Amino acid sequence: MFSLQTIFGSGTQFYALLDDAAAAALDSAKALHAMMKEADRQPALDAFKLARLRERTAADKISQALVDSYITPIEREDIEALGSALHKIPKQIEKFADRYALATQHLAHIDFAPRAAMLEQAAAVVVQMVDELERMNLDRMTALNEKLRSIENEADRLMLELYREIYSGKLDSLQMFLLKEFFEILEKAIDRCREAGVVAYQIVLKNS
């Protein structure tokens, strides 16, 4: 006699698809950190396009699986919420990269690499949190949530230092405008990681 799980599947493919979406976000963050470390060279945007393509492919598969699957390992609304949160990370990072490539001549004196490193760390923690969903270990997820919160707090501190540069009086009006815009985009990218982590954490809280 067949069980319902045998007939309809266990729905565990959603974990793999969410893992892939999180990995695409991390790929994008790594590409940005690499770009910032080589700020003296003309930025290449191929890595960001590939990461976004990988994320969109995962998102499309998640949407189709939600239509096709009778069984999901967690609530459908939670899968959709986490997928949406993960989608916003590489989207925000690509926005930074695209604009940075157009404005490098005005930003040569600003070192974004430490902030990009924080973004990469945040995205790496998100990957760990998404990977932990299948096990629903609340203690492990709580520790990762606190780690992500600490990264966000440190990133906020680094951003504040950059704002001091804006108001130092050493910059012309164009540089001030550009720096403020780029700081806010980068800050929002880290916020997007935090938002995805919160969704993952809440899923475990609900199901533990």
PyMOL CGO cylinders between C-alpha atoms (Angstrom):
from pymol import cmd
from pymol.cgo import CYLINDER

trace = [
    CYLINDER, 0.00, 0.00, 0.00, 1.41, 3.34, -1.05, 0.3, 1, 1, 1, 1, 1, 1,
    CYLINDER, 1.41, 3.34, -1.05, 1.61, 6.24, 1.38, 0.3, 1, 1, 1, 1, 1, 1,
    CYLINDER, 1.61, 6.24, 1.38, 0.61, 9.77, 0.44, 0.3, 1, 1, 1, 1, 1, 1,
    CYLINDER, 0.61, 9.77, 0.44, 4.29, 10.70, 0.56, 0.3, 1, 1, 1, 1, 1, 1,
    CYLINDER, 4.29, 10.70, 0.56, 5.06, 8.05, -2.04, 0.3, 1, 1, 1, 1, 1, 1,
    CYLINDER, 5.06, 8.05, -2.04, 2.25, 9.29, -4.30, 0.3, 1, 1, 1, 1, 1, 1,
    CYLINDER, 2.25, 9.29, -4.30, 2.70, 13.04, -3.95, 0.3, 1, 1, 1, 1, 1, 1,
    CYLINDER, 2.70, 13.04, -3.95, 6.35, 13.35, -2.91, 0.3, 1, 1, 1, 1, 1, 1,
    CYLINDER, 6.35, 13.35, -2.91, 7.80, 14.71, 0.31, 0.3, 1, 1, 1, 1, 1, 1,
    CYLINDER, 7.80, 14.71, 0.31, 8.26, 18.28, -0.89, 0.3, 1, 1, 1, 1, 1, 1,
    CYLINDER, 8.26, 18.28, -0.89, 11.92, 18.28, 0.15, 0.3, 1, 1, 1, 1, 1, 1,
    CYLINDER, 11.92, 18.28, 0.15, 12.88, 19.73, -3.25, 0.3, 1, 1, 1, 1, 1, 1,
    CYLINDER, 12.88, 19.73, -3.25, 11.93, 23.11, -1.79, 0.3, 1, 1, 1, 1, 1, 1,
    CYLINDER, 11.93, 23.11, -1.79, 14.90, 23.02, 0.57, 0.3, 1, 1, 1, 1, 1, 1,
    CYLINDER, 14.90, 23.02, 0.57, 17.27, 22.45, -2.34, 0.3, 1, 1, 1, 1, 1, 1,
    CYLINDER, 17.27, 22.45, -2.34, 15.70, 25.26, -4.34, 0.3, 1, 1, 1, 1, 1, 1,
    CYLINDER, 15.70, 25.26, -4.34, 15.89, 27.68, -1.43, 0.3, 1, 1, 1, 1, 1, 1,
    CYLINDER, 15.89, 27.68, -1.43, 19.50, 26.62, -0.87, 0.3, 1, 1, 1, 1, 1, 1,
    CYLINDER, 19.50, 26.62, -0.87, 20.23, 27.46, -4.50, 0.3, 1, 1, 1, 1, 1, 1,
    CYLINDER, 20.23, 27.46, -4.50, 18.60, 30.88, -4.21, 0.3, 1, 1, 1, 1, 1, 1,
    CYLINDER, 18.60, 30.88, -4.21, 20.64, 31.65, -1.08, 0.3, 1, 1, 1, 1, 1, 1,
    CYLINDER, 20.64, 31.65, -1.08, 23.82, 30.46, -2.80, 0.3, 1, 1, 1, 1, 1, 1,
    CYLINDER, 23.82, 30.46, -2.80, 23.10, 32.81, -5.71, 0.3, 1, 1, 1, 1, 1, 1,
    CYLINDER, 23.10, 32.81, -5.71, 22.83, 35.69, -3.26, 0.3, 1, 1, 1, 1, 1, 1,
    CYLINDER, 22.83, 35.69, -3.26, 26.20, 34.75, -1.78, 0.3, 1, 1, 1, 1, 1, 1,
    CYLINDER, 26.20, 34.75, -1.78, 27.74, 34.51, -5.27, 0.3, 1, 1, 1, 1, 1, 1,
    CYLINDER, 27.74, 34.51, -5.27, 26.58, 38.05, -5.90, 0.3, 1, 1, 1, 1, 1, 1,
    CYLINDER, 26.58, 38.05, -5.90, 28.04, 39.31, -2.61, 0.3, 1, 1, 1, 1, 1, 1,
    CYLINDER, 28.04, 39.31, -2.61, 31.36, 37.58, -3.34, 0.3, 1, 1, 1, 1, 1, 1,
    CYLINDER, 31.36, 37.58, -3.34, 31.46, 39.20, -6.77, 0.3, 1, 1, 1, 1, 1, 1,
    CYLINDER, 31.46, 39.20, -6.77, 30.91, 42.63, -5.23, 0.3, 1, 1, 1, 1, 1, 1,
    CYLINDER, 30.91, 42.63, -5.23, 33.66, 42.12, -2.67, 0.3, 1, 1, 1, 1, 1, 1,
    CYLINDER, 33.66, 42.12, -2.67, 36.02, 41.04, -5.45, 0.3, 1, 1, 1, 1, 1, 1,
    CYLINDER, 36.02, 41.04, -5.45, 35.06, 44.10, -7.48, 0.3, 1, 1, 1, 1, 1, 1,
    CYLINDER, 35.06, 44.10, -7.48, 35.76, 46.42, -4.54, 0.3, 1, 1, 1, 1, 1, 1,
    CYLINDER, 35.76, 46.42, -4.54, 39.16, 44.85, -3.93, 0.3, 1, 1, 1, 1, 1, 1,
    CYLINDER, 39.16, 44.85, -3.93, 40.08, 45.58, -7.54, 0.3, 1, 1, 1, 1, 1, 1,
    CYLINDER, 40.08, 45.58, -7.54, 38.64, 49.06, -7.65, 0.3, 1, 1, 1, 1, 1, 1,
    CYLINDER, 38.64, 49.06, -7.65, 41.54, 50.30, -9.77, 0.3, 1, 1, 1, 1, 1, 1,
    CYLINDER, 41.54, 50.30, -9.77, 40.34, 48.19, -12.71, 0.3, 1, 1, 1, 1, 1, 1,
    CYLINDER, 40.34, 48.19, -12.71, 37.28, 48.60, -14.91, 0.3, 1, 1, 1, 1, 1, 1,
    CYLINDER, 37.28, 48.60, -14.91, 34.52, 46.61, -13.18, 0.3, 1, 1, 1, 1, 1, 1,
    CYLINDER, 34.52, 46.61, -13.18, 33.18, 43.49, -14.90, 0.3, 1, 1, 1, 1, 1, 1,
    CYLINDER, 33.18, 43.49, -14.90, 29.49, 42.79, -14.41, 0.3, 1, 1, 1, 1, 1, 1,
    CYLINDER, 29.49, 42.79, -14.41, 29.19, 39.25, -15.79, 0.3, 1, 1, 1, 1, 1, 1,
    CYLINDER, 29.19, 39.25, -15.79, 29.33, 37.62, -12.34, 0.3, 1, 1, 1, 1, 1, 1,
    CYLINDER, 29.33, 37.62, -12.34, 26.37, 39.67, -11.14, 0.3, 1, 1, 1, 1, 1, 1,
    CYLINDER, 26.37, 39.67, -11.14, 24.31, 38.80, -14.18, 0.3, 1, 1, 1, 1, 1, 1,
    CYLINDER, 24.31, 38.80, -14.18, 25.07, 35.10, -13.68, 0.3, 1, 1, 1, 1, 1, 1,
    CYLINDER, 25.07, 35.10, -13.68, 24.14, 35.25, -10.00, 0.3, 1, 1, 1, 1, 1, 1,
    CYLINDER, 24.14, 35.25, -10.00, 20.86, 36.97, -10.81, 0.3, 1, 1, 1, 1, 1, 1,
    CYLINDER, 20.86, 36.97, -10.81, 20.13, 34.40, -13.51, 0.3, 1, 1, 1, 1, 1, 1,
    CYLINDER, 20.13, 34.40, -13.51, 20.80, 31.59, -11.05, 0.3, 1, 1, 1, 1, 1, 1,
    CYLINDER, 20.80, 31.59, -11.05, 18.50, 33.20, -8.49, 0.3, 1, 1, 1, 1, 1, 1,
    CYLINDER, 18.50, 33.20, -8.49, 15.72, 33.80, -11.03, 0.3, 1, 1, 1, 1, 1, 1,
    CYLINDER, 15.72, 33.80, -11.03, 15.96, 30.19, -12.18, 0.3, 1, 1, 1, 1, 1, 1,
    CYLINDER, 15.96, 30.19, -12.18, 15.59, 28.99, -8.58, 0.3, 1, 1, 1, 1, 1, 1,
    CYLINDER, 15.59, 28.99, -8.58, 12.69, 31.40, -8.01, 0.3, 1, 1, 1, 1, 1, 1,
    CYLINDER, 12.69, 31.40, -8.01, 10.88, 30.17, -11.13, 0.3, 1, 1, 1, 1, 1, 1,
    CYLINDER, 10.88, 30.17, -11.13, 11.35, 26.55, -10.04, 0.3, 1, 1, 1, 1, 1, 1,
    CYLINDER, 11.35, 26.55, -10.04, 10.03, 27.36, -6.57, 0.3, 1, 1, 1, 1, 1, 1,
    CYLINDER, 10.03, 27.36, -6.57, 6.93, 29.01, -8.06, 0.3, 1, 1, 1, 1, 1, 1,
    CYLINDER, 6.93, 29.01, -8.06, 6.31, 26.06, -10.35, 0.3, 1, 1, 1, 1, 1, 1,
    CYLINDER, 6.31, 26.06, -10.35, 6.88, 23.54, -7.56, 0.3, 1, 1, 1, 1, 1, 1,
    CYLINDER, 6.88, 23.54, -7.56, 4.33, 25.35, -5.40, 0.3, 1, 1, 1, 1, 1, 1,
    CYLINDER, 4.33, 25.35, -5.40, 1.80, 24.88, -8.20, 0.3, 1, 1, 1, 1, 1, 1,
    CYLINDER, 1.80, 24.88, -8.20, 2.72, 21.25, -8.86, 0.3, 1, 1, 1, 1, 1, 1,
    CYLINDER, 2.72, 21.25, -8.86, 3.23, 19.95, -5.31, 0.3, 1, 1, 1, 1, 1, 1,
    CYLINDER, 3.23, 19.95, -5.31, 0.55, 18.67, -3.00, 0.3, 1, 1, 1, 1, 1, 1,
    CYLINDER, 0.55, 18.67, -3.00, 2.94, 18.49, -0.08, 0.3, 1, 1, 1, 1, 1, 1,
    CYLINDER, 2.94, 18.49, -0.08, 5.34, 21.14, 1.17, 0.3, 1, 1, 1, 1, 1, 1,
    CYLINDER, 5.34, 21.14, 1.17, 7.72, 20.64, 4.10, 0.3, 1, 1, 1, 1, 1, 1,
    CYLINDER, 7.72, 20.64, 4.10, 6.81, 24.05, 5.55, 0.3, 1, 1, 1, 1, 1, 1,
    CYLINDER, 6.81, 24.05, 5.55, 3.87, 26.35, 4.90, 0.3, 1, 1, 1, 1, 1, 1,
    CYLINDER, 3.87, 26.35, 4.90, 3.54, 27.64, 1.36, 0.3, 1, 1, 1, 1, 1, 1,
    CYLINDER, 3.54, 27.64, 1.36, 3.39, 31.22, 2.60, 0.3, 1, 1, 1, 1, 1, 1,
    CYLINDER, 3.39, 31.22, 2.60, 6.73, 30.77, 4.35, 0.3, 1, 1, 1, 1, 1, 1,
    CYLINDER, 6.73, 30.77, 4.35, 8.36, 29.35, 1.23, 0.3, 1, 1, 1, 1, 1, 1,
    CYLINDER, 8.36, 29.35, 1.23, 7.08, 32.30, -0.77, 0.3, 1, 1, 1, 1, 1, 1,
    CYLINDER, 7.08, 32.30, -0.77, 8.21, 34.81, 1.87, 0.3, 1, 1, 1, 1, 1, 1,
    CYLINDER, 8.21, 34.81, 1.87, 11.72, 33.37, 2.08, 0.3, 1, 1, 1, 1, 1, 1,
    CYLINDER, 11.72, 33.37, 2.08, 12.01, 33.10, -1.69, 0.3, 1, 1, 1, 1, 1, 1,
    CYLINDER, 12.01, 33.10, -1.69, 10.99, 36.73, -2.02, 0.3, 1, 1, 1, 1, 1, 1,
    CYLINDER, 10.99, 36.73, -2.02, 13.49, 37.84, 0.64, 0.3, 1, 1, 1, 1, 1, 1,
    CYLINDER, 13.49, 37.84, 0.64, 16.33, 35.93, -1.02, 0.3, 1, 1, 1, 1, 1, 1,
    CYLINDER, 16.33, 35.93, -1.02, 15.41, 37.40, -4.41, 0.3, 1, 1, 1, 1, 1, 1,
    CYLINDER, 15.41, 37.40, -4.41, 15.98, 40.93, -3.11, 0.3, 1, 1, 1, 1, 1, 1,
    CYLINDER, 15.98, 40.93, -3.11, 19.61, 40.35, -2.08, 0.3, 1, 1, 1, 1, 1, 1,
    CYLINDER, 19.61, 40.35, -2.08, 21.28, 39.85, -5.49, 0.3, 1, 1, 1, 1, 1, 1,
    CYLINDER, 21.28, 39.85, -5.49, 18.90, 42.38, -6.99, 0.3, 1, 1, 1, 1, 1, 1,
    CYLINDER, 18.90, 42.38, -6.99, 20.15, 45.05, -4.59, 0.3, 1, 1, 1, 1, 1, 1,
    CYLINDER, 20.15, 45.05, -4.59, 23.78, 44.05, -5.06, 0.3, 1, 1, 1, 1, 1, 1,
    CYLINDER, 23.78, 44.05, -5.06, 23.50, 44.18, -8.83, 0.3, 1, 1, 1, 1, 1, 1,
    CYLINDER, 23.50, 44.18, -8.83, 22.01, 47.66, -8.52, 0.3, 1, 1, 1, 1, 1, 1,
    CYLINDER, 22.01, 47.66, -8.52, 25.14, 48.78, -6.66, 0.3, 1, 1, 1, 1, 1, 1,
    CYLINDER, 25.14, 48.78, -6.66, 27.47, 47.13, -9.17, 0.3, 1, 1, 1, 1, 1, 1,
    CYLINDER, 27.47, 47.13, -9.17, 25.74, 48.58, -12.22, 0.3, 1, 1, 1, 1, 1, 1,
    CYLINDER, 25.74, 48.58, -12.22, 25.89, 52.12, -10.85, 0.3, 1, 1, 1, 1, 1, 1,
    CYLINDER, 25.89, 52.12, -10.85, 29.40, 51.76, -9.49, 0.3, 1, 1, 1, 1, 1, 1,
    CYLINDER, 29.40, 51.76, -9.49, 30.65, 50.75, -12.94, 0.3, 1, 1, 1, 1, 1, 1,
    CYLINDER, 30.65, 50.75, -12.94, 29.34, 54.06, -14.27, 0.3, 1, 1, 1, 1, 1, 1,
    CYLINDER, 29.34, 54.06, -14.27, 30.83, 56.21, -11.52, 0.3, 1, 1, 1, 1, 1, 1,
    CYLINDER, 30.83, 56.21, -11.52, 34.25, 54.71, -10.76, 0.3, 1, 1, 1, 1, 1, 1,
    CYLINDER, 34.25, 54.71, -10.76, 36.10, 57.88, -11.74, 0.3, 1, 1, 1, 1, 1, 1,
    CYLINDER, 36.10, 57.88, -11.74, 34.31, 59.79, -8.97, 0.3, 1, 1, 1, 1, 1, 1,
    CYLINDER, 34.31, 59.79, -8.97, 34.80, 57.10, -6.30, 0.3, 1, 1, 1, 1, 1, 1,
    CYLINDER, 34.80, 57.10, -6.30, 38.44, 56.10, -6.68, 0.3, 1, 1, 1, 1, 1, 1,
    CYLINDER, 38.44, 56.10, -6.68, 39.38, 57.51, -3.25, 0.3, 1, 1, 1, 1, 1, 1,
    CYLINDER, 39.38, 57.51, -3.25, 36.68, 55.57, -1.37, 0.3, 1, 1, 1, 1, 1, 1,
    CYLINDER, 36.68, 55.57, -1.37, 37.42, 52.04, -0.15, 0.3, 1, 1, 1, 1, 1, 1,
    CYLINDER, 37.42, 52.04, -0.15, 34.17, 50.09, -0.18, 0.3, 1, 1, 1, 1, 1, 1,
    CYLINDER, 34.17, 50.09, -0.18, 35.95, 46.75, 0.30, 0.3, 1, 1, 1, 1, 1, 1,
    CYLINDER, 35.95, 46.75, 0.30, 35.49, 46.48, 4.12, 0.3, 1, 1, 1, 1, 1, 1,
    CYLINDER, 35.49, 46.48, 4.12, 31.76, 47.09, 3.76, 0.3, 1, 1, 1, 1, 1, 1,
    CYLINDER, 31.76, 47.09, 3.76, 31.51, 44.66, 0.87, 0.3, 1, 1, 1, 1, 1, 1,
    CYLINDER, 31.51, 44.66, 0.87, 33.29, 42.09, 3.07, 0.3, 1, 1, 1, 1, 1, 1,
    CYLINDER, 33.29, 42.09, 3.07, 30.59, 42.56, 5.71, 0.3, 1, 1, 1, 1, 1, 1,
    CYLINDER, 30.59, 42.56, 5.71, 27.94, 42.02, 3.07, 0.3, 1, 1, 1, 1, 1, 1,
    CYLINDER, 27.94, 42.02, 3.07, 29.63, 38.80, 1.99, 0.3, 1, 1, 1, 1, 1, 1,
    CYLINDER, 29.63, 38.80, 1.99, 29.73, 37.62, 5.61, 0.3, 1, 1, 1, 1, 1, 1,
    CYLINDER, 29.73, 37.62, 5.61, 26.03, 38.40, 6.03, 0.3, 1, 1, 1, 1, 1, 1,
    CYLINDER, 26.03, 38.40, 6.03, 25.13, 36.52, 2.84, 0.3, 1, 1, 1, 1, 1, 1,
    CYLINDER, 25.13, 36.52, 2.84, 27.21, 33.54, 4.00, 0.3, 1, 1, 1, 1, 1, 1,
    CYLINDER, 27.21, 33.54, 4.00, 25.24, 33.39, 7.26, 0.3, 1, 1, 1, 1, 1, 1,
    CYLINDER, 25.24, 33.39, 7.26, 22.00, 33.50, 5.28, 0.3, 1, 1, 1, 1, 1, 1,
    CYLINDER, 22.00, 33.50, 5.28, 23.20, 30.47, 3.32, 0.3, 1, 1, 1, 1, 1, 1,
    CYLINDER, 23.20, 30.47, 3.32, 23.82, 28.64, 6.61, 0.3, 1, 1, 1, 1, 1, 1,
    CYLINDER, 23.82, 28.64, 6.61, 20.40, 29.62, 7.96, 0.3, 1, 1, 1, 1, 1, 1,
    CYLINDER, 20.40, 29.62, 7.96, 18.59, 28.40, 4.85, 0.3, 1, 1, 1, 1, 1, 1,
    CYLINDER, 18.59, 28.40, 4.85, 20.58, 25.17, 4.95, 0.3, 1, 1, 1, 1, 1, 1,
    CYLINDER, 20.58, 25.17, 4.95, 19.51, 24.64, 8.57, 0.3, 1, 1, 1, 1, 1, 1,
    CYLINDER, 19.51, 24.64, 8.57, 15.80, 24.79, 7.73, 0.3, 1, 1, 1, 1, 1, 1,
    CYLINDER, 15.80, 24.79, 7.73, 15.58, 21.09, 6.94, 0.3, 1, 1, 1, 1, 1, 1,
    CYLINDER, 15.58, 21.09, 6.94, 16.79, 20.20, 10.44, 0.3, 1, 1, 1, 1, 1, 1,
    CYLINDER, 16.79, 20.20, 10.44, 14.67, 22.79, 12.32, 0.3, 1, 1, 1, 1, 1, 1,
    CYLINDER, 14.67, 22.79, 12.32, 17.30, 23.11, 15.06, 0.3, 1, 1, 1, 1, 1, 1,
    CYLINDER, 17.30, 23.11, 15.06, 16.20, 26.14, 17.07, 0.3, 1, 1, 1, 1, 1, 1,
    CYLINDER, 16.20, 26.14, 17.07, 19.41, 26.47, 19.08, 0.3, 1, 1, 1, 1, 1, 1,
    CYLINDER, 19.41, 26.47, 19.08, 21.56, 26.44, 15.95, 0.3, 1, 1, 1, 1, 1, 1,
    CYLINDER, 21.56, 26.44, 15.95, 19.26, 28.88, 14.16, 0.3, 1, 1, 1, 1, 1, 1,
    CYLINDER, 19.26, 28.88, 14.16, 19.20, 31.22, 17.15, 0.3, 1, 1, 1, 1, 1, 1,
    CYLINDER, 19.20, 31.22, 17.15, 23.01, 31.32, 17.18, 0.3, 1, 1, 1, 1, 1, 1,
    CYLINDER, 23.01, 31.32, 17.18, 23.08, 32.11, 13.46, 0.3, 1, 1, 1, 1, 1, 1,
    CYLINDER, 23.08, 32.11, 13.46, 20.44, 34.78, 13.90, 0.3, 1, 1, 1, 1, 1, 1,
    CYLINDER, 20.44, 34.78, 13.90, 22.56, 36.45, 16.57, 0.3, 1, 1, 1, 1, 1, 1,
    CYLINDER, 22.56, 36.45, 16.57, 25.62, 36.22, 14.34, 0.3, 1, 1, 1, 1, 1, 1,
    CYLINDER, 25.62, 36.22, 14.34, 23.74, 37.92, 11.53, 0.3, 1, 1, 1, 1, 1, 1,
    CYLINDER, 23.74, 37.92, 11.53, 22.54, 40.62, 13.91, 0.3, 1, 1, 1, 1, 1, 1,
    CYLINDER, 22.54, 40.62, 13.91, 26.13, 41.26, 15.02, 0.3, 1, 1, 1, 1, 1, 1,
    CYLINDER, 26.13, 41.26, 15.02, 27.29, 41.59, 11.42, 0.3, 1, 1, 1, 1, 1, 1,
    CYLINDER, 27.29, 41.59, 11.42, 24.49, 44.05, 10.73, 0.3, 1, 1, 1, 1, 1, 1,
    CYLINDER, 24.49, 44.05, 10.73, 25.45, 46.12, 13.78, 0.3, 1, 1, 1, 1, 1, 1,
    CYLINDER, 25.45, 46.12, 13.78, 29.11, 46.20, 12.75, 0.3, 1, 1, 1, 1, 1, 1,
    CYLINDER, 29.11, 46.20, 12.75, 28.11, 47.15, 9.20, 0.3, 1, 1, 1, 1, 1, 1,
    CYLINDER, 28.11, 47.15, 9.20, 26.05, 50.03, 10.60, 0.3, 1, 1, 1, 1, 1, 1,
    CYLINDER, 26.05, 50.03, 10.60, 29.12, 51.24, 12.49, 0.3, 1, 1, 1, 1, 1, 1,
    CYLINDER, 29.12, 51.24, 12.49, 31.24, 51.10, 9.35, 0.3, 1, 1, 1, 1, 1, 1,
    CYLINDER, 31.24, 51.10, 9.35, 28.58, 52.96, 7.42, 0.3, 1, 1, 1, 1, 1, 1,
    CYLINDER, 28.58, 52.96, 7.42, 28.60, 55.71, 10.03, 0.3, 1, 1, 1, 1, 1, 1,
    CYLINDER, 28.60, 55.71, 10.03, 32.33, 56.17, 9.45, 0.3, 1, 1, 1, 1, 1, 1,
    CYLINDER, 32.33, 56.17, 9.45, 31.66, 56.59, 5.75, 0.3, 1, 1, 1, 1, 1, 1,
    CYLINDER, 31.66, 56.59, 5.75, 29.04, 59.22, 6.44, 0.3, 1, 1, 1, 1, 1, 1,
    CYLINDER, 29.04, 59.22, 6.44, 31.72, 61.18, 8.30, 0.3, 1, 1, 1, 1, 1, 1,
    CYLINDER, 31.72, 61.18, 8.30, 33.60, 61.29, 5.01, 0.3, 1, 1, 1, 1, 1, 1,
    CYLINDER, 33.60, 61.29, 5.01, 30.55, 62.77, 3.30, 0.3, 1, 1, 1, 1, 1, 1,
    CYLINDER, 30.55, 62.77, 3.30, 30.29, 65.60, 5.79, 0.3, 1, 1, 1, 1, 1, 1,
    CYLINDER, 30.29, 65.60, 5.79, 34.03, 66.22, 6.14, 0.3, 1, 1, 1, 1, 1, 1,
    CYLINDER, 34.03, 66.22, 6.14, 33.97, 69.18, 3.76, 0.3, 1, 1, 1, 1, 1, 1,
    CYLINDER, 33.97, 69.18, 3.76, 36.61, 67.57, 1.53, 0.3, 1, 1, 1, 1, 1, 1,
    CYLINDER, 36.61, 67.57, 1.53, 34.18, 66.51, -1.18, 0.3, 1, 1, 1, 1, 1, 1,
    CYLINDER, 34.18, 66.51, -1.18, 32.43, 68.44, -3.90, 0.3, 1, 1, 1, 1, 1, 1,
    CYLINDER, 32.43, 68.44, -3.90, 28.66, 68.29, -4.27, 0.3, 1, 1, 1, 1, 1, 1,
    CYLINDER, 28.66, 68.29, -4.27, 28.73, 65.52, -6.91, 0.3, 1, 1, 1, 1, 1, 1,
    CYLINDER, 28.73, 65.52, -6.91, 30.94, 63.30, -4.78, 0.3, 1, 1, 1, 1, 1, 1,
    CYLINDER, 30.94, 63.30, -4.78, 28.73, 63.88, -1.75, 0.3, 1, 1, 1, 1, 1, 1,
    CYLINDER, 28.73, 63.88, -1.75, 25.63, 62.92, -3.73, 0.3, 1, 1, 1, 1, 1, 1,
    CYLINDER, 25.63, 62.92, -3.73, 27.23, 59.78, -5.17, 0.3, 1, 1, 1, 1, 1, 1,
    CYLINDER, 27.23, 59.78, -5.17, 28.68, 58.59, -1.88, 0.3, 1, 1, 1, 1, 1, 1,
    CYLINDER, 28.68, 58.59, -1.88, 25.38, 59.01, -0.08, 0.3, 1, 1, 1, 1, 1, 1,
    CYLINDER, 25.38, 59.01, -0.08, 23.59, 57.07, -2.81, 0.3, 1, 1, 1, 1, 1, 1,
    CYLINDER, 23.59, 57.07, -2.81, 26.13, 54.23, -2.82, 0.3, 1, 1, 1, 1, 1, 1,
    CYLINDER, 26.13, 54.23, -2.82, 26.22, 54.01, 0.98, 0.3, 1, 1, 1, 1, 1, 1,
    CYLINDER, 26.22, 54.01, 0.98, 22.45, 53.67, 1.09, 0.3, 1, 1, 1, 1, 1, 1,
    CYLINDER, 22.45, 53.67, 1.09, 22.37, 50.98, -1.61, 0.3, 1, 1, 1, 1, 1, 1,
    CYLINDER, 22.37, 50.98, -1.61, 25.07, 48.96, 0.16, 0.3, 1, 1, 1, 1, 1, 1,
    CYLINDER, 25.07, 48.96, 0.16, 23.40, 49.40, 3.52, 0.3, 1, 1, 1, 1, 1, 1,
    CYLINDER, 23.40, 49.40, 3.52, 20.10, 48.20, 2.07, 0.3, 1, 1, 1, 1, 1, 1,
    CYLINDER, 20.10, 48.20, 2.07, 21.82, 45.12, 0.63, 0.3, 1, 1, 1, 1, 1, 1,
    CYLINDER, 21.82, 45.12, 0.63, 22.96, 44.16, 4.14, 0.3, 1, 1, 1, 1, 1, 1,
    CYLINDER, 22.96, 44.16, 4.14, 19.44, 44.88, 5.41, 0.3, 1, 1, 1, 1, 1, 1,
    CYLINDER, 19.44, 44.88, 5.41, 18.11, 42.49, 2.76, 0.3, 1, 1, 1, 1, 1, 1,
    CYLINDER, 18.11, 42.49, 2.76, 20.33, 39.75, 4.16, 0.3, 1, 1, 1, 1, 1, 1,
    CYLINDER, 20.33, 39.75, 4.16, 19.04, 40.49, 7.63, 0.3, 1, 1, 1, 1, 1, 1,
    CYLINDER, 19.04, 40.49, 7.63, 15.44, 40.34, 6.42, 0.3, 1, 1, 1, 1, 1, 1,
    CYLINDER, 15.44, 40.34, 6.42, 16.00, 36.94, 4.80, 0.3, 1, 1, 1, 1, 1, 1,
    CYLINDER, 16.00, 36.94, 4.80, 17.60, 35.69, 8.00, 0.3, 1, 1, 1, 1, 1, 1,
    CYLINDER, 17.60, 35.69, 8.00, 14.65, 36.87, 10.05, 0.3, 1, 1, 1, 1, 1, 1,
    CYLINDER, 14.65, 36.87, 10.05, 12.23, 34.99, 7.77, 0.3, 1, 1, 1, 1, 1, 1,
    CYLINDER, 12.23, 34.99, 7.77, 14.29, 31.80, 8.10, 0.3, 1, 1, 1, 1, 1, 1,
    CYLINDER, 14.29, 31.80, 8.10, 14.50, 32.21, 11.87, 0.3, 1, 1, 1, 1, 1, 1,
    CYLINDER, 14.50, 32.21, 11.87, 10.75, 32.75, 12.19, 0.3, 1, 1, 1, 1, 1, 1,
    CYLINDER, 10.75, 32.75, 12.19, 10.08, 29.62, 10.14, 0.3, 1, 1, 1, 1, 1, 1,
    CYLINDER, 10.08, 29.62, 10.14, 12.08, 27.55, 12.61, 0.3, 1, 1, 1, 1, 1, 1,
    CYLINDER, 12.08, 27.55, 12.61, 10.41, 29.25, 15.58, 0.3, 1, 1, 1, 1, 1, 1,
    CYLINDER, 10.41, 29.25, 15.58, 7.02, 28.36, 14.11, 0.3, 1, 1, 1, 1, 1, 1,
    CYLINDER, 7.02, 28.36, 14.11, 7.92, 24.74, 13.39, 0.3, 1, 1, 1, 1, 1, 1,
    CYLINDER, 7.92, 24.74, 13.39, 10.11, 23.79, 16.36, 0.3, 1, 1, 1, 1, 1, 1,
]
cmd.load_cgo(trace, "trace")
